Structure formats: structure tokens, C-alpha cells
Amino acid sequence: MLRFSTLLIYLFSLSVYATQLPVIAIDYPPFTSEKDEGNGIAFSLLTDAMDGSSLTIMPQYWSPARAHKLVKEGSWCSSFYPPRKDDEQFVIVALADEPIELGLYRHHQVTPFRWNSLVEMEGKTVAYLRALSRDGLGKHMTESGMVIFSVETIEQGMQLLSRGRVDYAFGDQISGEIIMRSLNMDPDEYQFSLTHFRTLPVGIWLNLSCKAAVSALQHLQSKGFKQLEQEE
């Protein structure tokens, strides 16, 4: 009898989990924000897109370092934090048309803020997310002679910029001004770069080794949402 009860509990837990879509996210307002009633723009878009599905969206907020570790290990279903590893099991589905442009902020100057190579900013300090500082763009910055000031959040980077502790702060063209206003910074006093590191879609990453992610992809495709090609 005990074994039968244990089996029933196990099967029930599996059925509950099968109806949930855990979503890895970091606090990155206005896109993903634990303080926002709807969890931010990205979660609102995902909720609308998944309307009519049997899946329940389960936001799971982590620090950037922890989110990076989780997606790197591969034990996840869906994520707004992009996986670094190319894998045919990882797909991204666009949720909106307007992309996110990643670049740098600095104090406003008369000259346009652009560069042809990061070597042009050799010796300059930049506030950049700690979880990303050792590979990818962070590695490229270091190899180009820039000095990375590691931070846990974009907000911390903006604060360092406002205090003159760094020359640049990493961010994007949408959330930057919103974060500045929340910190009582005047966006007109700062300048976003015309050169962009990457242009990313507002999309949800799905790990197709997870059954819930497969169900989510099928639902999204049935509603006309498109799977995007991954960047080389």
C-alpha cells in the first residue's frame, strides 16, 4: 500500500511538472523584473504568446552568475538568459519585432560615440556584468586593453558611471534610460553608443530536451511565432 501511495505521489508530481514551464531570468528591467507585477516586458509578451496553452509559466530569478551556470550545465527548460553553447537542442523564438541593441553608455560629449575597434578605448574602464567578464565580449574587451570593473547588475554599472568611477557602462538602448531615471540620473547627460556589440531579439530560449519546452515551441509555432536562426 505504501509503495502504491508513493507511486501515486510520484506520478502526480510528474504531471504537475509537465504542465509548468520554468523560465530562467535575471533582474533586468524593464524586460524581466521581479518587482514588476507582470514580471516585465518579456514575461508579458511570453504570457500573451502562451495564452491558450496548458502550460503555466514559472519565472525563476537568479543572479547573472547563477543563471549563466544553469544554462551552461544544460539542465533547464526555457530561459530569457541566452545559452553560450551552440546546441541543436537550443532554439530561440522571437516574441517581438523591436530588437535590443547592446552597447556602452558614457557621459555626454559633443562628438558621436562610435568606434571601429575596441582597441581605440585601450586603458578605459568599463562596468560590465561579472558573469560575462571572462568570455565572449568580456574577453574581447580585456584583450583590447580595456579595464573591466565587474558588477552584478546593470544598475550598479550606471551608478559607477554617474559617480565617475568608470568611463563606460554596458547596457542597451531601451532599459538604459529607464534605469537612469530610477536612479535619479538625467538621461540627457549621457550618451549611448552608435556602435553596437550585438542586436538581439526579445525572445524566449527553449531547451528541446525538456518536454515542456517542446510543448511550448509547438504552441508558439501554431500561433505564428517564428524560430530564429542563431548567430554564428
C-alpha positions as CSV (number, residue, x, y, z in Angstrom):
1,M,0.0,0.0,0.0
2,L,2.8,2.3,0.9
3,R,4.6,1.6,-2.4
4,F,1.3,2.3,-4.3
5,S,0.9,5.6,-2.5
6,T,4.4,6.6,-3.2
7,L,3.9,5.8,-6.9
8,L,0.8,7.9,-7.0
9,I,2.6,10.9,-5.4
10,Y,5.5,10.5,-7.9
11,L,3.1,10.3,-10.9
12,F,1.2,13.3,-9.6
13,S,4.4,15.3,-9.2
14,L,5.4,14.4,-12.8
15,S,2.0,15.5,-14.2
16,V,2.2,18.8,-12.3
17,Y,5.8,19.5,-13.5
18,A,4.7,18.6,-17.1
19,T,2.2,21.5,-17.1
20,Q,4.8,24.0,-15.9
21,L,7.3,25.9,-18.0
22,P,10.2,27.1,-15.7
23,V,11.8,30.2,-17.2
24,I,15.3,31.3,-16.1
25,A,15.7,35.0,-15.8
26,I,17.8,37.7,-14.2
27,D,16.5,41.0,-12.9
28,Y,16.9,43.2,-16.0
29,P,14.1,45.8,-16.0
30,P,12.1,46.7,-18.0
31,F,12.4,43.3,-19.8
32,T,12.5,41.0,-16.7
33,S,11.8,42.4,-13.3
34,E,10.7,40.5,-10.2
35,K,9.4,43.8,-8.8
36,D,7.0,44.3,-11.7
37,E,3.5,42.8,-11.3
38,G,3.8,41.2,-14.7
39,N,7.5,40.4,-14.3
40,G,8.5,42.9,-17.1
41,I,8.0,43.3,-20.8
42,A,9.5,40.0,-21.8
43,F,7.3,37.9,-19.5
44,S,4.2,39.9,-20.5
45,L,5.0,39.1,-24.1
46,L,5.5,35.4,-23.3
47,T,2.3,35.2,-21.3
48,D,0.3,36.7,-24.2
49,A,2.0,34.3,-26.6
50,M,1.3,31.3,-24.5
51,D,-2.4,32.2,-24.0
52,G,-4.5,29.1,-24.6
53,S,-1.7,26.7,-23.7
54,S,-1.9,24.2,-20.9
55,L,1.5,25.3,-19.6
56,T,1.9,27.5,-16.6
57,I,4.8,30.0,-16.9
58,M,7.0,29.8,-13.8
59,P,9.5,32.7,-13.5
60,Q,12.8,31.7,-11.8
61,Y,15.0,34.6,-11.0
62,W,18.7,34.1,-10.4
63,S,21.8,36.2,-10.2
64,P,23.6,36.6,-13.5
65,A,26.4,34.2,-12.3
66,R,23.9,31.6,-11.3
67,A,21.8,31.9,-14.4
68,H,25.0,31.6,-16.5
69,K,25.9,28.4,-14.6
70,L,22.4,26.9,-15.0
71,V,22.2,27.4,-18.8
72,K,25.8,26.3,-19.2
73,E,25.1,23.0,-17.4
74,G,22.1,22.4,-19.8
75,S,19.6,21.4,-17.1
76,W,16.9,23.9,-18.0
77,C,13.6,24.2,-19.9
78,S,13.4,27.8,-21.0
79,S,15.3,31.0,-20.4
80,F,15.5,34.7,-21.2
81,Y,19.2,34.4,-20.4
82,P,20.9,33.2,-23.6
83,P,23.0,30.0,-23.5
84,R,26.6,30.4,-24.6
85,K,26.9,27.0,-26.1
86,D,25.7,26.2,-29.6
87,D,23.4,23.2,-29.5
88,E,20.7,22.0,-31.9
89,Q,18.5,21.3,-28.8
90,F,18.6,25.1,-28.0
91,V,16.2,27.2,-30.1
92,I,15.0,30.8,-29.8
93,V,11.6,32.1,-30.7
94,A,11.0,35.8,-31.2
95,L,8.3,37.4,-29.1
96,A,8.5,41.0,-30.5
97,D,9.7,42.8,-33.6
98,E,11.9,45.5,-32.0
99,P,15.4,44.2,-31.2
100,I,17.6,45.0,-28.2
101,E,20.8,46.8,-29.1
102,L,23.7,46.2,-26.8
103,G,26.4,48.9,-26.4
104,L,28.0,51.3,-24.0
105,Y,26.9,54.5,-22.2
106,R,29.2,57.4,-21.4
107,H,28.9,61.0,-20.2
108,H,27.5,63.1,-23.0
109,Q,30.1,64.6,-25.3
110,V,29.9,66.7,-28.5
111,T,31.5,64.0,-30.7
112,P,29.5,61.0,-31.8
113,F,30.0,57.9,-29.7
114,R,31.3,55.2,-32.1
115,W,34.4,53.1,-32.6
116,N,35.8,50.8,-35.3
117,S,37.8,48.7,-32.8
118,L,37.7,48.4,-29.0
119,V,41.5,49.0,-29.1
120,E,40.6,52.6,-29.6
121,M,39.4,52.5,-25.9
122,E,42.6,50.9,-24.5
123,G,43.1,51.8,-20.9
124,K,39.5,52.9,-20.4
125,T,37.4,51.4,-17.6
126,V,34.0,49.8,-18.3
127,A,31.3,48.5,-15.9
128,Y,30.4,45.0,-17.2
129,L,28.5,42.1,-15.8
130,R,30.7,39.8,-13.7
131,A,29.1,36.6,-15.0
132,L,30.1,37.5,-18.6
133,S,33.5,39.1,-18.0
134,R,35.7,36.1,-18.7
135,D,34.5,35.0,-22.1
136,G,32.9,36.4,-25.2
137,L,32.6,40.2,-25.3
138,G,34.2,40.5,-21.8
139,K,37.3,38.6,-23.0
140,H,37.4,40.8,-26.2
141,M,37.3,43.9,-24.0
142,T,40.2,42.7,-21.9
143,E,42.3,41.6,-24.9
144,S,41.8,45.1,-26.4
145,G,43.3,46.7,-23.3
146,M,40.1,47.9,-21.6
147,V,39.8,47.5,-17.9
148,I,36.7,45.7,-16.7
149,F,35.0,46.8,-13.4
150,S,32.9,43.8,-12.6
151,V,29.3,44.5,-11.4
152,E,26.4,42.2,-10.6
153,T,23.7,44.3,-12.3
154,I,23.3,47.0,-15.0
155,E,22.1,49.4,-12.2
156,Q,25.4,49.1,-10.4
157,G,27.2,49.9,-13.6
158,M,25.1,53.0,-14.2
159,Q,25.8,54.2,-10.6
160,L,29.5,53.8,-11.1
161,L,29.2,55.8,-14.3
162,S,27.3,58.6,-12.6
163,R,30.0,58.8,-9.9
164,G,32.8,59.0,-12.4
165,R,34.2,55.6,-11.2
166,V,34.2,54.2,-14.8
167,D,34.5,55.7,-18.3
168,Y,31.7,53.5,-19.7
169,A,28.8,51.3,-18.6
170,F,27.4,48.4,-20.5
171,G,23.7,48.5,-21.3
172,D,21.1,48.6,-24.0
173,Q,19.1,51.4,-25.8
174,I,15.8,50.6,-24.1
175,S,16.5,49.8,-20.5
176,G,19.3,52.3,-20.1
177,E,17.2,55.5,-19.8
178,I,14.6,53.7,-17.6
179,I,17.3,52.6,-15.2
180,M,18.9,56.1,-15.1
181,R,15.6,57.7,-14.2
182,S,15.0,55.1,-11.4
183,L,18.5,56.2,-10.0
184,N,17.6,59.9,-10.4
185,M,20.1,60.3,-13.2
186,D,19.4,62.6,-16.1
187,P,19.5,60.6,-19.3
188,D,20.3,63.8,-21.3
189,E,23.7,63.9,-19.5
190,Y,24.6,60.5,-21.0
191,Q,25.2,59.1,-24.5
192,F,24.5,55.6,-25.9
193,S,27.0,54.4,-28.4
194,L,26.2,54.4,-32.1
195,T,28.3,51.3,-32.4
196,H,26.6,48.2,-31.1
197,F,28.1,44.9,-29.8
198,R,25.1,42.9,-30.7
199,T,21.5,43.3,-31.8
200,L,19.3,40.7,-30.1
201,P,15.6,39.8,-30.4
202,V,13.2,39.9,-27.5
203,G,12.8,36.1,-27.5
204,I,12.5,33.0,-25.4
205,W,15.2,30.3,-25.4
206,L,13.8,26.7,-25.3
207,N,15.8,23.6,-24.5
208,L,14.2,20.9,-26.6
209,S,15.5,18.1,-24.3
210,C,12.7,19.3,-21.9
211,K,9.2,18.1,-22.7
212,A,7.6,21.3,-21.5
213,A,9.9,23.3,-23.9
214,V,8.8,21.1,-26.8
215,S,5.2,21.8,-26.0
216,A,5.9,25.5,-25.7
217,L,7.6,25.5,-29.1
218,Q,4.6,23.7,-30.7
219,H,2.2,26.1,-29.2
220,L,4.2,29.2,-30.3
221,Q,4.6,27.9,-33.8
222,S,0.9,27.2,-34.0
223,K,0.2,30.9,-33.3
224,G,2.7,32.1,-35.9
225,F,5.7,32.9,-33.8
226,K,8.9,32.2,-35.7
227,Q,12.0,30.3,-34.6
228,L,15.1,32.4,-35.3
229,E,18.4,31.4,-36.8
230,Q,21.2,31.5,-34.2
231,E,24.1,33.8,-34.8
232,E,27.4,32.2,-35.8
